[in-house]
Amino acid sequence: MGIWRFGGMLLLFALLAEPCMIATRRSVWAKKPGSKSKLFAFERDGRVGFIDPTGRVVIDPAIAAPLEEVGDFSNGLARVDHQGYVDESGRFAIKQDFWWEYDFSDGLAQVVEEDKRQKDGFAGLIIDPTGRIVARVPASGVREFSEGLAAYEATGKPGIRKFEPGNFVYLDFPGLQGFVDRTGNIVINPEFAEVGPFVDGLARAVLDGYCHIATWDGGQRGTPTTGYPTDCGGAPADAVSPCKVGFINRTGGFAIQPHFEAAQDFQEGLAAVRSRGVWGFIDKDGMPAIAPRFEQVQSFREELAAVKVDGKWGFIDRSGAFRISPRFEEVEEFSDSLALVYDHGKSFYIDQEGRTKIAGPFQEATSFVNGLAAVLLSDKHVAYIDHTGRTVFDYYRR
């Protein structure tokens, strides 16, 4: 690999990554909650194959790629590390040496290829499941499609990842965000500090200004106006006020006015919002559905939402009443009627009544999706288990 190509790859990864974000390398392959695919990846002798929910091998382990770099199936295709996309027979349906591939969403996928004609040496393409190029977009700024639109980030100011010589002071200014359609045309101008995907015709949108973006977990991020003050991102100390958040429609106008301190995307007809430092939920008309009184919350999934009270997590129903009392250190959303929870350093699964269904503990685990969850039993020993905790398939990582 030449110096230019290696340097270009580092630049692209810097552009794609959040400030100071270090991805934890998972030992198990995680299927996305809500996935329609019933195929699950495994590894054998350094190659990847897929099983079905019964543990039957459907795709022989012949895909030459790291397990972590093989995606879940969507639109009948799964991305493979810098090589393209395989179909559900394991054969390459799109074979090309991409610099980066994203999973298909809403019938489209973004890929990044080397292009020395571009300023940063890379070009972004939107492709359909046949591999046909339907649009050309910025290599680093477009996210997944949802309801025919994809969020994108315009070029920031004064420059991306600019460092002062000798001091290495981080001066990254993110760009304003808007939306492109399936042809790559801008349909909502980049006017917002941050946006979420469209869900039922509404997308979360954060107003820009000398303020901070308040994250769901209590953190703070800079805006296109403030920039990031350190190499780990964050927000300037004098950006004391949270930026206002509302929800826009497909024309870019606010359907729910921006008067919240923070918000999460709509899910199951409700969106989590923060006012005066506490979280509650609103409906699609912007009306209060559950009064704000929680320290932190997660979105509703399977009619339950995780909420944090006095440092402990539990689950409420759509009336705001506790279905599962707050007693866990960490939790994940319900999926397949089970939730992965953590308490006293142990992980295990509970049902929607809060009863322990699979005791574990596991070194690492994923949510159940389409009948199976992946768990790390010991060191490199991985198992797919069913709802009873029975192992239906296991393998060893190289």
C-alpha positions as CSV (number, residue, x, y, z in Angstrom):
1,M,0.0,0.0,0.0
2,G,1.5,3.3,-1.0
3,I,2.0,6.2,1.4
4,W,-0.7,8.3,-0.3
5,R,-3.2,5.5,-0.1
6,F,-2.5,4.8,3.5
7,G,-2.6,8.4,4.5
8,G,-5.9,8.8,2.6
9,M,-7.4,5.9,4.5
10,L,-6.4,7.5,7.8
11,L,-8.0,10.8,6.8
12,L,-11.2,9.1,5.7
13,F,-11.5,7.2,9.0
14,A,-10.8,10.5,10.9
15,L,-13.7,12.1,8.9
16,L,-16.0,9.2,9.6
17,A,-15.3,8.9,13.3
18,E,-16.7,10.9,16.1
19,P,-14.0,12.9,18.0
20,C,-11.8,10.6,20.2
21,M,-14.3,7.8,19.6
22,I,-12.6,4.4,20.0
23,A,-14.7,1.5,18.9
24,T,-14.7,-1.5,21.2
25,R,-13.8,-4.7,19.3
26,R,-16.6,-7.2,19.9
27,S,-15.9,-10.9,20.2
28,V,-19.4,-11.8,19.0
29,W,-21.3,-10.8,15.9
30,A,-24.4,-8.7,16.7
31,K,-27.6,-8.7,14.6
32,K,-29.5,-5.4,14.5
33,P,-32.7,-5.4,16.5
34,G,-35.6,-5.2,14.0
35,S,-33.6,-7.1,11.3
36,K,-35.8,-9.1,9.0
37,S,-33.0,-11.5,8.1
38,K,-32.9,-14.9,9.8
39,L,-29.3,-15.5,9.1
40,F,-26.6,-15.3,11.7
41,A,-22.8,-15.0,11.1
42,F,-20.2,-17.3,12.5
43,E,-16.5,-17.9,12.0
44,R,-14.5,-21.1,11.3
45,D,-10.8,-21.1,10.5
46,G,-10.8,-17.4,9.9
47,R,-13.7,-17.5,7.4
48,V,-17.3,-16.4,7.8
49,G,-20.5,-18.4,7.2
50,F,-24.1,-18.1,8.3
51,I,-26.6,-20.3,10.1
52,D,-30.4,-20.1,10.4
53,P,-32.3,-20.0,13.8
54,T,-32.2,-23.8,14.1
55,G,-28.4,-23.8,14.0
56,R,-28.3,-25.3,10.4
57,V,-25.4,-23.9,8.3
58,V,-27.0,-22.1,5.4
59,I,-23.9,-20.4,4.0
60,D,-20.7,-22.4,4.3
61,P,-17.8,-20.6,6.0
62,A,-16.0,-19.5,2.9
63,I,-16.2,-15.6,3.1
64,A,-12.7,-14.4,3.6
65,A,-13.1,-11.4,5.9
66,P,-13.0,-10.6,9.6
67,L,-16.2,-11.5,11.3
68,E,-16.6,-7.9,12.6
69,E,-16.5,-6.6,9.0
70,V,-19.3,-8.7,7.7
71,G,-22.7,-7.0,8.0
72,D,-26.3,-8.2,8.6
73,F,-28.4,-9.0,5.6
74,S,-30.7,-6.2,4.3
75,N,-32.4,-6.2,0.9
76,G,-30.9,-9.7,0.6
77,L,-27.3,-8.5,0.7
78,A,-24.6,-8.3,3.4
79,R,-21.5,-6.1,3.2
80,V,-18.1,-7.8,3.2
81,D,-15.0,-6.0,4.3
82,H,-13.8,-3.8,1.4
83,Q,-15.0,-6.4,-1.1
84,G,-18.6,-5.6,-1.9
85,Y,-21.8,-7.5,-1.0
86,V,-22.8,-11.2,-0.9
87,D,-26.3,-12.6,-1.4
88,E,-28.1,-15.2,0.8
89,S,-26.3,-18.0,-1.1
90,G,-22.9,-16.6,-0.1
91,R,-22.0,-15.5,-3.6
92,F,-20.9,-12.0,-4.4
93,A,-23.8,-10.1,-5.9
94,I,-21.7,-6.9,-6.0
95,K,-18.0,-7.4,-6.2
96,Q,-15.7,-4.4,-6.0
97,D,-12.8,-3.1,-4.0
98,F,-14.4,-0.4,-2.0
99,W,-12.7,1.6,0.6
100,W,-15.7,1.4,2.8
101,E,-19.2,0.0,2.6
102,Y,-22.3,0.7,4.7
103,D,-25.2,-1.7,5.2
104,F,-28.2,-1.4,2.9
105,S,-31.1,0.6,4.3
106,D,-34.3,1.6,2.6
107,G,-33.1,-0.2,-0.5
108,L,-29.9,1.8,-0.9
109,A,-26.3,1.7,0.4
110,Q,-23.5,4.2,0.5
111,V,-20.0,3.1,-0.5
112,V,-16.8,5.0,-0.6
113,E,-14.2,4.5,-3.3
114,E,-10.8,5.9,-4.1
115,D,-10.9,8.9,-6.4
116,K,-7.8,11.1,-6.8
117,R,-9.8,13.7,-8.5
118,Q,-11.5,14.6,-5.2
119,K,-9.9,16.9,-2.7
120,D,-9.6,14.2,0.0
121,G,-9.0,11.4,-2.5
122,F,-12.3,9.7,-2.0
123,A,-15.8,9.7,-3.6
124,G,-19.1,8.6,-2.1
125,L,-21.6,6.7,-4.1
126,I,-25.2,5.6,-3.5
127,I,-25.9,2.2,-5.0
128,D,-29.0,0.0,-5.4
129,P,-29.1,-3.8,-4.8
130,T,-27.9,-4.4,-8.3
131,G,-24.8,-2.3,-7.8
132,R,-26.0,0.4,-10.0
133,I,-24.8,3.9,-9.0
134,V,-27.9,6.1,-8.4
135,A,-26.1,9.1,-6.9
136,R,-22.8,10.7,-6.1
137,V,-22.5,12.2,-2.7
138,P,-19.8,13.5,-0.3
139,A,-17.6,10.6,0.8
140,S,-17.8,11.3,4.6
141,G,-21.1,13.1,5.2
142,V,-24.1,10.9,4.2
143,R,-25.8,8.5,6.6
144,E,-28.3,5.7,6.2
145,F,-31.5,6.3,4.2
146,S,-34.8,6.3,6.0
147,E,-38.2,7.0,4.4
148,G,-36.4,7.9,1.2
149,L,-34.1,10.6,2.8
150,A,-30.6,10.5,4.2
151,A,-29.0,13.0,6.6
152,Y,-25.8,14.6,5.4
153,E,-23.2,16.9,6.8
154,A,-21.9,19.9,4.8
155,T,-18.3,20.9,5.1
156,G,-17.5,22.5,8.4
157,K,-15.4,25.6,9.2
158,P,-12.6,26.6,9.3
159,G,-11.5,23.1,8.3
160,I,-11.8,19.4,9.1
161,R,-9.4,18.0,11.8
162,K,-7.2,21.1,11.8
163,F,-4.3,21.0,14.3
164,E,-2.1,23.9,15.4
165,P,1.6,23.0,14.7
166,G,3.4,22.0,17.9
167,N,0.3,22.4,20.1
168,F,-2.0,19.9,18.5
169,V,-5.0,21.8,19.7
170,Y,-8.2,20.3,18.3
171,L,-10.1,22.9,16.2
172,D,-12.6,20.7,14.4
173,F,-15.8,22.5,13.4
174,P,-18.6,20.1,12.4
175,G,-20.7,21.1,9.4
176,L,-24.4,21.9,9.4
177,Q,-26.7,19.0,8.6
178,G,-29.6,18.6,6.1
179,F,-31.1,15.8,3.9
180,V,-30.6,14.4,0.4
181,D,-33.1,12.3,-1.5
182,R,-32.5,9.0,-3.3
183,T,-30.9,10.7,-6.3
184,G,-28.4,12.6,-4.1
185,N,-30.2,16.0,-4.5
186,I,-30.4,18.2,-1.5
187,V,-34.1,18.4,-0.4
188,I,-33.6,20.0,3.1
189,N,-30.8,22.5,3.2
190,P,-28.0,22.0,5.8
191,E,-29.3,24.4,8.5
192,F,-29.1,22.3,11.7
193,A,-26.4,21.4,14.2
194,E,-27.6,17.8,14.2
195,V,-30.5,15.8,12.7
196,G,-31.8,12.2,13.2
197,P,-33.5,9.9,10.7
198,F,-37.0,10.4,9.5
199,V,-39.5,8.2,11.4
200,D,-43.2,8.4,10.5
201,G,-42.5,11.7,8.6
202,L,-40.6,13.4,11.4
203,A,-36.9,13.9,12.1
204,R,-35.2,15.2,15.2
205,A,-33.4,18.5,14.5
206,V,-31.1,20.6,16.7
207,L,-30.8,24.3,16.2
208,D,-27.2,25.7,15.7
209,G,-25.8,28.4,17.9
210,Y,-23.3,29.1,20.6
211,C,-24.7,26.3,22.7
212,H,-24.0,22.6,23.3
213,I,-25.7,19.5,21.9
214,A,-27.0,17.6,25.0
215,T,-26.6,13.8,24.5
216,W,-29.0,11.2,25.8
217,D,-26.4,10.1,28.4
218,G,-25.8,13.5,29.9
219,G,-22.8,14.4,27.7
220,Q,-22.2,17.5,25.7
221,R,-20.9,18.1,22.1
222,G,-19.9,21.2,20.2
223,T,-21.9,22.6,17.3
224,P,-20.9,24.0,13.9
225,T,-20.7,27.4,15.6
226,T,-18.7,26.4,18.7
227,G,-16.6,23.6,17.3
228,Y,-14.9,21.0,19.5
229,P,-12.4,22.4,22.1
230,T,-10.3,19.2,22.6
231,D,-9.1,16.2,20.8
232,C,-11.9,14.3,22.6
233,G,-14.6,16.6,21.3
234,G,-16.8,17.9,24.0
235,A,-18.1,21.5,24.0
236,P,-16.5,24.8,25.0
237,A,-16.9,25.6,28.7
238,D,-18.7,28.9,28.0
239,A,-21.3,27.1,25.7
240,V,-23.4,26.6,28.9
241,S,-26.9,26.4,27.3
242,P,-28.2,23.3,25.6
243,C,-29.2,23.9,22.0
244,K,-32.9,23.8,21.3
245,V,-34.3,20.6,19.7
246,G,-37.6,20.0,17.8
247,F,-38.8,17.8,15.0
248,I,-39.0,18.8,11.3
249,N,-41.2,17.5,8.5
250,R,-40.1,16.5,5.0
251,T,-40.1,20.1,3.9
252,G,-37.7,21.1,6.6
253,G,-40.2,23.1,8.6
254,F,-40.7,22.4,12.3
255,A,-43.8,20.3,13.0
256,I,-42.9,20.2,16.7
257,Q,-41.3,23.4,17.7
258,P,-37.7,23.4,19.1
259,H,-38.1,24.1,22.8
260,F,-36.5,20.9,24.2
261,E,-33.0,20.7,25.7
262,A,-32.5,17.3,24.1
263,A,-34.4,14.6,22.3
264,Q,-34.2,11.1,20.9
265,D,-35.7,9.9,17.6
266,F,-39.3,8.7,17.5
267,Q,-39.9,5.0,18.1
268,E,-43.2,3.3,18.4
269,G,-45.0,6.6,18.2
270,L,-43.2,8.3,21.1
271,A,-40.1,10.4,21.4
272,A,-38.0,10.9,24.5
273,V,-37.4,14.6,25.3
274,R,-35.6,16.5,28.0
275,S,-36.9,19.6,29.8
276,R,-35.3,21.3,32.8
277,G,-32.8,18.5,33.1
278,V,-35.2,15.6,33.2
279,W,-36.6,13.3,30.6
280,G,-40.1,12.4,29.5
281,F,-42.0,11.4,26.3
282,I,-44.1,13.2,23.7
283,D,-46.4,12.0,21.0
284,K,-46.3,12.8,17.2
285,D,-48.4,15.9,17.8
286,G,-45.8,17.2,20.3
287,M,-48.1,16.7,23.2
288,P,-46.8,15.3,26.5
289,A,-47.4,11.6,26.8
290,I,-45.3,10.8,29.9
291,A,-44.3,13.6,32.2
292,P,-40.6,14.4,32.4
293,R,-39.2,13.0,35.7
294,F,-36.3,10.6,34.7
295,E,-32.5,11.0,34.9
296,Q,-32.0,9.1,31.6
297,V,-34.2,7.1,29.2
298,Q,-34.1,4.9,26.2
299,S,-36.6,4.7,23.4
300,F,-39.7,2.5,23.5
301,R,-39.3,-1.0,22.1
302,E,-42.0,-3.7,22.4
303,E,-44.2,-1.3,24.4
304,L,-41.6,-0.8,27.2
305,A,-38.9,1.9,27.7
306,A,-35.9,1.8,30.0
307,V,-35.7,4.7,32.4
308,K,-33.2,5.7,35.1
309,V,-34.2,6.8,38.6
310,D,-31.7,7.4,41.5
311,G,-28.9,5.8,39.5
312,K,-30.8,2.5,38.7
313,W,-32.6,1.4,35.5
314,G,-36.0,-0.1,35.2
315,F,-38.8,-0.2,32.6
316,I,-42.0,1.7,32.2
317,D,-45.1,1.1,30.0
318,R,-46.8,3.7,27.7
319,S,-48.8,5.1,30.7
320,G,-45.5,5.9,32.5
321,A,-46.1,3.3,35.2
322,F,-43.2,1.0,36.2
323,R,-43.6,-2.5,34.8
324,I,-40.1,-3.4,36.1
325,S,-38.8,-1.5,39.1
326,P,-35.5,0.3,38.7
327,R,-32.8,-2.0,40.1
328,F,-30.2,-2.6,37.4
329,E,-26.9,-0.9,36.7
330,E,-27.3,-1.0,32.9
331,V,-29.9,-2.3,30.5
332,E,-30.6,-2.7,26.8
333,E,-33.9,-2.3,25.0
334,F,-36.3,-5.3,24.8
335,S,-36.0,-7.4,21.7
336,D,-37.7,-10.7,21.1
337,S,-39.5,-10.1,24.5
338,L,-36.2,-10.3,26.4
339,A,-33.9,-7.6,27.6
340,L,-30.2,-7.9,28.4
341,V,-29.4,-6.3,31.8
342,Y,-26.3,-5.8,33.9
343,D,-26.1,-5.9,37.7
344,H,-23.2,-6.4,40.1
345,G,-20.9,-6.9,37.2
346,K,-23.0,-9.8,35.7
347,S,-25.1,-9.9,32.5
348,F,-28.3,-11.9,32.1
349,Y,-31.7,-11.8,30.4
350,I,-35.1,-10.8,31.8
351,D,-38.6,-11.1,30.5
352,Q,-41.2,-8.3,30.4
353,E,-42.2,-9.0,34.0
354,G,-38.7,-8.5,35.2
355,R,-38.0,-12.2,35.9
356,T,-34.7,-13.7,35.1
357,K,-35.0,-16.0,32.1
358,I,-31.4,-16.8,31.2
359,A,-29.1,-16.4,34.2
360,G,-25.7,-16.3,32.5
361,P,-23.4,-14.6,33.4
362,F,-21.7,-14.0,30.0
363,Q,-18.5,-12.3,29.2
364,E,-20.3,-10.6,26.3
365,A,-23.8,-10.9,24.9
366,T,-26.1,-9.4,22.3
367,S,-29.8,-8.8,22.3
368,F,-32.1,-11.5,21.0
369,V,-33.2,-11.0,17.4
370,N,-35.3,-13.5,15.4
371,G,-34.9,-16.2,18.1
372,L,-31.2,-16.1,18.8
373,A,-28.6,-14.2,20.8
374,A,-24.8,-14.5,20.6
375,V,-23.0,-14.9,23.9
376,L,-19.3,-15.2,24.7
377,L,-18.9,-18.2,27.0
378,S,-15.2,-18.1,27.6
379,D,-12.3,-16.4,25.9
380,K,-12.9,-17.2,22.2
381,H,-15.8,-19.6,22.7
382,V,-19.0,-18.2,21.2
383,A,-22.5,-19.7,21.3
384,Y,-25.9,-18.8,19.8
385,I,-28.6,-19.5,22.4
386,D,-32.3,-19.7,22.1
387,H,-34.9,-18.3,24.5
388,T,-34.4,-21.1,27.0
389,G,-30.7,-20.6,27.1
390,R,-30.0,-23.7,25.1
391,T,-27.0,-23.6,22.8
392,V,-28.1,-24.2,19.2
393,F,-24.7,-23.5,17.6
394,D,-21.3,-22.7,18.9
395,Y,-17.9,-21.9,17.4
396,Y,-14.4,-20.7,18.4
397,R,-12.8,-17.5,17.3
398,R,-9.4,-17.7,15.8
